[in-house]
Amino acid sequence: MIIVSHRGPYQFSRDDDGELVAQRGAGGIVSALSPLLADKADATWIAAAMSDDDRAAGRAGTIAHLDVNVRLLDLDREQHRMHYEVVANGVLWFLHHGMFDRARRPRFDLRFRDAWEAFVAVNQHFADVVAQSAPAGEIVLVQDYQLCLVPGQLRAQRPDLRVVHFTHTPFAGPDDLSVLPTDVGAQLCASLASSPAGFHTGRWADAYRRSARAALGRGAGIAAPFVASLGPDVAALEAVSVSTGARAAARSLADVVGDRLVIARTDRIEPSKNIVRGFLAYDRLLEARPGLRGRVVFVAMVYPSRQGLAEYLAYESEVEQTVARVNDRWSTRDWKPILLDDRDDYARSVAGMQRYDVLLVNALRDGLNLVAKEGPVVNRRDGVLCLSPEAGAYEELKTAALRVHPYDIEQCAGALDDALSMPLDERAGRASKLRALATKRSPADWLADLVGHAGQ
């Protein structure tokens, strides 16, 4: 089996002695797959070298001694930058999450065409490496939108390979996909249509099916898409929850919040996560319910992301400014309404998820949102999940969660109020049902679905 993804299971850095050391990489794909592939000699993970230390590790052979067999590709730096920052993050992410301000963006000019050529070239580099190294009939599992052209490129070179592509984001419907230049949308859909394409929910699979048909025409052959939702790694979560780091974070959090009610969220600072509107809904709640002032703390464990994009830097600034305004408006001598923690610290996030009374996931659009499943698994207070129907996880968890409209601040404030005032027996019943729903599927189930569809 070959796993192909943009980011690999390890990232490298140098210790105080200048020696290369490996740390587990970030992201849901890594968390899901790494334990399942550990010590499997017949599995290889191909990914991009993301830093100079990654490149040095690949050249030095350091990666040969890790739990997972890894091959890091030393891509042309300028091509890689255009592939990742300009097309993958700057166009496809915005497209699939419905985030373009269409009166102003996108603008597909000569710069975009150069970047698209780089995107094609980087995907082709991955495909070439797989084609040259894969045994006959090998299973190849290609991950996410950054490498959406790899299936078609592989099909052209090695039709014997059993290729599956899995998209972890939403997928744009025909109206959104039509924003792309016609040839680009067709190229993207033709590649995915060449092999089974997987998604976390039926909604995204249906959007892809409709987009592919619109882009490729009635007579085009489109491999049937499939749905395979990812579940949390319960054992790994439990191990983190009792770790030294999580225990220390829990103590620090307890020192700050005391016995107050806690609304929590944990996200990258990213526009589709809808962090600012969550704070505005909380501000409205404090305005409408004076009795909650001083009794509740919003613990926001959010950390910077994609700081090479102007939109992300602007959104990070907006997050900070909104927190400052809410805190300036309501703070007292011994109470700060919002506790903003911008460290990328998974143990801290797990500690926060253990402590919440309400977990807010109000995404504008999300392929799945694993936090919505992880939170109920580790929470120790029968916490209530306030969940946007635009998150893929809503399809599975909606019968036990409270629905929050991602754009309706007044409705979201009301849902937070309902969650905080919910009777104990109802909280316990919902929490128990959430845990059962969230753990219905495991990473092993998800991987088995991908492998099963590789044979089709």
PADREN-591672 format. One record per residue (C-alpha): y, x, z. Coordinates in steps of 0.001 Angstrom, whole numbers, plus 500000, padded with zeros to 6 digits. Example, Ala and Ser with C-alpha at 12.3 -4.5 7.8 and 13.67 -1.06 7.14 Angstrom:
# residues 2
495500512300507800498940513670507140
***
This chain:
# residues 456
500000500000500000503526501159499180506609499784500923509888500218499040513199499614500803516708500979500748516648502134504376513553503805505759511747503558509090513416506702510478516847508250510502517333511919511202519892513874513179520134517304514772519739517977518473521787520457520511519640523290519186520203522272515580516631521000515154515986517876513111514786514934515199513710511467514081514805508163515533513568504698514639515786503246511926517854500109512355517254496671510867514766493839510894512604495251508099512022498455510049511352496590513302508845494291511613506927496771509493506929500073511373504421499092514101502104497522511522502018500671509382501742503201512198499015505771511562497813504025508378496976506889506052496821504614502999500385503292503447503523505027502195507138504005502742509627505020500052513329504822500950516670506447500253517890509468502189521027508048503811522541511213505248522556514984504867520118515227507772517780512764506042517884514935502933517234518073504967514281516415506706512773515455503385513125518990502030511771520538505236508705518331505352509619517006508800508651513497507753505012514496507325504443514434511102505611510878511853503617507712512552504434506297509119504066508218505863507613508390504495509128509666501280512923509881501229514651509961497848517595512308497382519706510101495128522782511162493181525525510627495762528096508953493550525508506687491944524181505797495373527669505010496666528383502675493759524922501112494049525262500417497752528952499904498510530262498436495264527374496296493974524920495653496816527414495176499639530587494393497715529129491897495227525539490748495867525931490308499635529106488257499140527457486294496334524311485315498232526264484450501383528841482363499509531725484440500831533844485079497728537439483843497804537138482802494178540852482523493541541026486286494068537526487743493918535353488838492265536879490601489286534316492140486971536150494939485193535227498342483782534832499729487310532211497089488041530364497885484816530198501544485837528932500504489260526354498162487725525026501024485603524683503039488822522900500109490484520440499947487593519939503717487724519225503797491471516723500950491147515155502797488214514830505955490294512853504037492911510711502431490207510025505801488549508865507357491820506522504451492505505216504420488938504472508139489025502729508156492399500975504795492822497205504607492351495883502067489848496174498499491096498187499480494179500033496851496226503800497477496154506022495501498516509695495807497508512231494776500111515577493037499726518484492557497363519480496237497066516298496826495032516081493529493158515647495266489769512647497352490833509986494651490169510969494247486519511311497979486004507870498544487508506329495767485455507568497508482302506021500851483302502974499926485358501738496374484707498583497202486693500506497354489983500503494310492264504207493967493008505917491551495386509636491364496090510941489861499330514589488842499793515766488857503417519153487287502638519920483810501322519774483440497556522654482104495481522145478761493783523058478289490105526721477504490793527183480683492813525053482837490512527188481769487563530002483852489071528155486994487933528566488219484367525964486321482343523921489379481422523906490664485011522663487355486418519962487199483756518861490782484408518636490150488131516639486917487749514360488338485033513340491168487324512492488878490229510735486431487902508328489153486758506433489107490088506009486814493091509327486602494949509386485753498653512025484194500914512290483223504567512829479514503911512135476866501319515866476428500816516377479971499534513191479854497441514411476655495796517864478148495169516220481142493478513955478915491381516899476858490128519024479956489473516244481723487587515660478694485396519392478330484679519793482048483901516606482544481857516166479211480093513445476579479932510872478697478150511006481722480444508004482652482531508901482664486228506338483763488786506139481129491503508270482017494548506807481714498031508035481205501580507062483541504419509231483378507519509368486426509762508663486055513470509675488343516327507513491187517591506881489743521051505154492824522454507971495101521310510590492761522778508804492650526103508533496440526151512275496805525560513081494148528162511447496196530956512736499551529702515079501736531721517917501081529284517552497296529418517316497275533208520461499375533511522278497132531040521172494044532953522555495456536197525862496319534552526118492848533070525309491221536419528077493236538067530589491775535627529477488152535219528046487540538695526725483982538996528908482567536210527487480738533234527046482971530181527540482143526522526183485066524486525964486269520933524677489513519407525635490350515830526948492937513461530708492456512970530288490900509596532129487927508027529014485814507388528173485864511119531285483731511754532250485503514964535930484535514956535283480792514701532870481113517614535658482534519760538060479830518585535532477148519563535235478745523008539026478807523291539096475094522454536388474456525076538447476157527781541468474123526702539576470819526820537553471515529967539764473119532630536889472967535101535021475625533135537782478196533491536569480976535726533015479602535653531849480831532247531946484170530407531421484680526684529398487913526363529905489122522780527606492021521936528895492794518461529113496120516695530889497473513583529213497337510192529912498529506630533186500155507507533511501483503980534530497978502852538092496790503397536923493223504100534777494419506987537533496519508516539904493566508289537335491265509890536714493731512716540446493764513401540518489943513357537648489818515860539479492155518234542770490297517875541131486925518526539436488227521669542753489618522891544517486286522309541860484248524126541771486686527039545565486812527245545695483031527274543113482330529984542420485476532034542965485449535779542995488258538287539217488163538716538014486588535447538101487667531804536870484883529493535400487132526774533503490342527429533508492256524129530944495058523873530970496865520515528130499315521129525139499266518791522626499268521646519455497226521231518408497499524886521809496117525890521395493245523445517985492396524877519441492426528393522153490037527234519590487738525647517648487652528912520758486509530810522384483873528602522714480192529453523796479456525889523085481542522775525525480944519923524341481557516346526943479910514107526410481850510870528133480745507674524892481519505847521936483655506869518582484471505312516831483993508659518705485318511742515990486873513876518226486766516972517771482978517018514063483613517569514254486724519741516674485146522216514389482292523291511457484718523593513105486980526186515533484585527884514849483978531592517234481092532310516013478253530056518950479046527805520111476597525140520322477697521499523366476496519547522333477091515943524031476698512572522021474783509959523126477499507510520868480026509277517406480198507766515835479941511227517270476428511601514504475109509365511951476111512016513928475672515253516074472593514619514031470208516787514738472280519918518220473677519175521678472129519291523259471983515845526647473656515404528698473144512255529830476638511211533277475529510018533999472726512514535581474336515570535965471036517413532291470155516904531187473640517932533267473412521120531582470103521879528133471573521304528914474452523683530078471895526260526874469879525826524778473036526186526539474163529364526269470714530991522730469896529865520439468627532663517973471194533973514880469287532903516151468957529332517061472647529261513573473592530422511922471329527865514000472645524988513518476264526066509747475855526219509672474260522782511951476969521375509642479711522630506659478009521026508452477542517704509945481052517695506572482721518273504627480584515825504723483435513327504460487176513904505355490186511768501637490537511033501569486989509637504545487772507452503006490988506098499710489205505436501574486612503351503200489337501256499913491117500682498213487840499846500778487027497177500441490524495715497052489487494419498467486550492453
***
